[in-house]
Amino acid sequence: MTLISVRVSTRKSQLAIKEVTDEGLVKIDLTCAPVEGKANLELMKYLAELLETHADKIEIRTGLSNRNKLINIKSIDRVTVLERLRNKIT
Protein backbone atom coordinates (compact mmCIF):
# COMPACT_ATOMS: atom_id res chain seq x y z
CA MET A 1 0.00 0.00 0.00
CA THR A 2 1.35 3.40 -1.05
CA LEU A 3 -0.18 6.68 0.07
CA ILE A 4 0.41 9.87 -1.90
CA SER A 5 -0.91 13.39 -1.44
CA VAL A 6 -2.56 14.93 -4.49
CA ARG A 7 -3.81 18.46 -5.11
CA VAL A 8 -6.15 18.75 -8.09
CA SER A 9 -7.23 21.71 -10.17
CA THR A 10 -10.43 21.11 -12.12
CA ARG A 11 -11.92 22.49 -15.33
CA LYS A 12 -8.55 22.76 -17.07
CA SER A 13 -8.06 22.46 -20.83
CA GLN A 14 -6.11 19.19 -20.58
CA LEU A 15 -5.15 16.43 -18.17
CA ALA A 16 -1.65 16.99 -16.87
CA ILE A 17 0.77 16.28 -14.06
CA LYS A 18 1.98 19.78 -13.18
CA GLU A 19 4.44 19.09 -10.38
CA VAL A 20 5.74 16.52 -7.93
CA THR A 21 7.25 18.39 -4.99
CA ASP A 22 10.25 17.22 -2.99
CA GLU A 23 7.82 16.37 -0.18
CA GLY A 24 5.89 14.08 -2.55
CA LEU A 25 2.83 16.27 -3.19
CA VAL A 26 1.51 15.61 -6.70
CA LYS A 27 -0.27 18.49 -8.46
CA ILE A 28 -2.64 17.43 -11.24
CA ASP A 29 -4.87 19.33 -13.67
CA LEU A 30 -8.19 17.66 -14.53
CA THR A 31 -10.64 18.57 -17.29
CA CYS A 32 -13.84 17.55 -15.49
CA ALA A 33 -15.82 19.76 -13.15
CA PRO A 34 -16.09 18.57 -9.54
CA VAL A 35 -19.71 17.52 -9.99
CA GLU A 36 -21.19 14.18 -8.93
CA GLY A 37 -17.76 12.59 -8.51
CA LYS A 38 -16.74 13.07 -12.15
CA ALA A 39 -13.42 14.71 -11.29
CA ASN A 40 -12.59 11.95 -8.79
CA LEU A 41 -13.32 9.29 -11.40
CA GLU A 42 -11.19 11.12 -13.95
CA LEU A 43 -8.36 11.36 -11.41
CA MET A 44 -8.41 7.64 -10.64
CA LYS A 45 -8.47 6.67 -14.32
CA TYR A 46 -5.68 9.12 -15.14
CA LEU A 47 -3.46 7.89 -12.31
CA ALA A 48 -4.07 4.29 -13.34
CA GLU A 49 -3.03 5.13 -16.91
CA LEU A 50 0.11 7.00 -15.81
CA LEU A 51 1.13 4.30 -13.34
CA GLU A 52 0.36 1.47 -15.77
CA THR A 53 -2.01 -0.28 -13.39
CA HIS A 54 -5.75 -0.95 -13.14
CA ALA A 55 -8.12 1.71 -11.82
CA ASP A 56 -9.32 -0.71 -9.13
CA LYS A 57 -5.82 -0.45 -7.58
CA ILE A 58 -6.36 3.30 -6.97
CA GLU A 59 -8.48 4.50 -4.03
CA ILE A 60 -9.22 7.97 -2.70
CA ARG A 61 -8.78 7.57 1.06
CA THR A 62 -9.60 11.17 2.03
CA GLY A 63 -10.71 14.28 0.17
CA LEU A 64 -13.62 13.03 -1.91
CA SER A 65 -15.13 16.53 -1.84
CA ASN A 66 -11.88 18.48 -1.53
CA ARG A 67 -9.10 19.45 -3.92
CA ASN A 68 -6.53 17.95 -1.51
CA LYS A 69 -6.67 14.17 -1.55
CA LEU A 70 -4.87 11.23 -0.02
CA ILE A 71 -4.62 8.46 -2.59
CA ASN A 72 -3.93 4.80 -1.85
CA ILE A 73 -2.17 2.90 -4.64
CA LYS A 74 -2.05 -0.83 -4.21
CA SER A 75 0.81 -3.00 -5.48
CA ILE A 76 3.28 -0.22 -6.40
CA ASP A 77 5.84 1.18 -3.95
CA ARG A 78 6.04 4.91 -3.21
CA VAL A 79 9.43 5.46 -4.88
CA THR A 80 8.21 3.89 -8.12
CA VAL A 81 4.94 5.85 -8.03
CA LEU A 82 6.67 9.21 -7.58
CA GLU A 83 9.33 8.38 -10.18
CA ARG A 84 6.70 7.43 -12.80
CA LEU A 85 4.71 10.58 -12.09
CA ARG A 86 7.78 12.82 -12.26
CA ASN A 87 8.56 11.35 -15.67
CA LYS A 88 5.07 12.40 -16.88
CA ILE A 89 5.24 16.08 -15.88
CA THR A 90 4.14 18.36 -18.73
C-alpha positions as a LaTeX table, in Angstrom:
\begin{tabular}{lrrr}
\hline
Residue & $x$ (\AA) & $y$ (\AA) & $z$ (\AA) \\
\hline
Met1 & 0.00 & 0.00 & 0.00 \\
Thr2 & 1.35 & 3.40 & $-1.05$ \\
Leu3 & $-0.18$ & 6.68 & 0.07 \\
Ile4 & 0.41 & 9.87 & $-1.90$ \\
Ser5 & $-0.91$ & 13.39 & $-1.44$ \\
Val6 & $-2.56$ & 14.93 & $-4.49$ \\
Arg7 & $-3.81$ & 18.46 & $-5.11$ \\
Val8 & $-6.15$ & 18.75 & $-8.09$ \\
Ser9 & $-7.23$ & 21.71 & $-10.17$ \\
Thr10 & $-10.43$ & 21.11 & $-12.12$ \\
Arg11 & $-11.92$ & 22.49 & $-15.33$ \\
Lys12 & $-8.55$ & 22.76 & $-17.07$ \\
Ser13 & $-8.06$ & 22.46 & $-20.83$ \\
Gln14 & $-6.11$ & 19.19 & $-20.58$ \\
Leu15 & $-5.15$ & 16.43 & $-18.17$ \\
Ala16 & $-1.65$ & 16.99 & $-16.87$ \\
Ile17 & 0.77 & 16.28 & $-14.06$ \\
Lys18 & 1.98 & 19.78 & $-13.18$ \\
Glu19 & 4.44 & 19.09 & $-10.38$ \\
Val20 & 5.74 & 16.52 & $-7.93$ \\
Thr21 & 7.25 & 18.39 & $-4.99$ \\
Asp22 & 10.25 & 17.22 & $-2.99$ \\
Glu23 & 7.82 & 16.37 & $-0.18$ \\
Gly24 & 5.89 & 14.08 & $-2.55$ \\
Leu25 & 2.83 & 16.27 & $-3.19$ \\
Val26 & 1.51 & 15.61 & $-6.70$ \\
Lys27 & $-0.27$ & 18.49 & $-8.46$ \\
Ile28 & $-2.64$ & 17.43 & $-11.24$ \\
Asp29 & $-4.87$ & 19.33 & $-13.67$ \\
Leu30 & $-8.19$ & 17.66 & $-14.53$ \\
Thr31 & $-10.64$ & 18.57 & $-17.29$ \\
Cys32 & $-13.84$ & 17.55 & $-15.49$ \\
Ala33 & $-15.82$ & 19.76 & $-13.15$ \\
Pro34 & $-16.09$ & 18.57 & $-9.54$ \\
Val35 & $-19.71$ & 17.52 & $-9.99$ \\
Glu36 & $-21.19$ & 14.18 & $-8.93$ \\
Gly37 & $-17.76$ & 12.59 & $-8.51$ \\
Lys38 & $-16.74$ & 13.07 & $-12.15$ \\
Ala39 & $-13.42$ & 14.71 & $-11.29$ \\
Asn40 & $-12.59$ & 11.95 & $-8.79$ \\
Leu41 & $-13.32$ & 9.29 & $-11.40$ \\
Glu42 & $-11.19$ & 11.12 & $-13.95$ \\
Leu43 & $-8.36$ & 11.36 & $-11.41$ \\
Met44 & $-8.41$ & 7.64 & $-10.64$ \\
Lys45 & $-8.47$ & 6.67 & $-14.32$ \\
Tyr46 & $-5.68$ & 9.12 & $-15.14$ \\
Leu47 & $-3.46$ & 7.89 & $-12.31$ \\
Ala48 & $-4.07$ & 4.29 & $-13.34$ \\
Glu49 & $-3.03$ & 5.13 & $-16.91$ \\
Leu50 & 0.11 & 7.00 & $-15.81$ \\
Leu51 & 1.13 & 4.30 & $-13.34$ \\
Glu52 & 0.36 & 1.47 & $-15.77$ \\
Thr53 & $-2.01$ & $-0.28$ & $-13.39$ \\
His54 & $-5.75$ & $-0.95$ & $-13.14$ \\
Ala55 & $-8.12$ & 1.71 & $-11.82$ \\
Asp56 & $-9.32$ & $-0.71$ & $-9.13$ \\
Lys57 & $-5.82$ & $-0.45$ & $-7.58$ \\
Ile58 & $-6.36$ & 3.30 & $-6.97$ \\
Glu59 & $-8.48$ & 4.50 & $-4.03$ \\
Ile60 & $-9.22$ & 7.97 & $-2.70$ \\
Arg61 & $-8.78$ & 7.57 & 1.06 \\
Thr62 & $-9.60$ & 11.17 & 2.03 \\
Gly63 & $-10.71$ & 14.28 & 0.17 \\
Leu64 & $-13.62$ & 13.03 & $-1.91$ \\
Ser65 & $-15.13$ & 16.53 & $-1.84$ \\
Asn66 & $-11.88$ & 18.48 & $-1.53$ \\
Arg67 & $-9.10$ & 19.45 & $-3.92$ \\
Asn68 & $-6.53$ & 17.95 & $-1.51$ \\
Lys69 & $-6.67$ & 14.17 & $-1.55$ \\
Leu70 & $-4.87$ & 11.23 & $-0.02$ \\
Ile71 & $-4.62$ & 8.46 & $-2.59$ \\
Asn72 & $-3.93$ & 4.80 & $-1.85$ \\
Ile73 & $-2.17$ & 2.90 & $-4.64$ \\
Lys74 & $-2.05$ & $-0.83$ & $-4.21$ \\
Ser75 & 0.81 & $-3.00$ & $-5.48$ \\
Ile76 & 3.28 & $-0.22$ & $-6.40$ \\
Asp77 & 5.84 & 1.18 & $-3.95$ \\
Arg78 & 6.04 & 4.91 & $-3.21$ \\
Val79 & 9.43 & 5.46 & $-4.88$ \\
Thr80 & 8.21 & 3.89 & $-8.12$ \\
Val81 & 4.94 & 5.85 & $-8.03$ \\
Leu82 & 6.67 & 9.21 & $-7.58$ \\
Glu83 & 9.33 & 8.38 & $-10.18$ \\
Arg84 & 6.70 & 7.43 & $-12.80$ \\
Leu85 & 4.71 & 10.58 & $-12.09$ \\
Arg86 & 7.78 & 12.82 & $-12.26$ \\
Asn87 & 8.56 & 11.35 & $-15.67$ \\
Lys88 & 5.07 & 12.40 & $-16.88$ \\
Ile89 & 5.24 & 16.08 & $-15.88$ \\
Thr90 & 4.14 & 18.36 & $-18.73$ \\
\hline
\end{tabular}
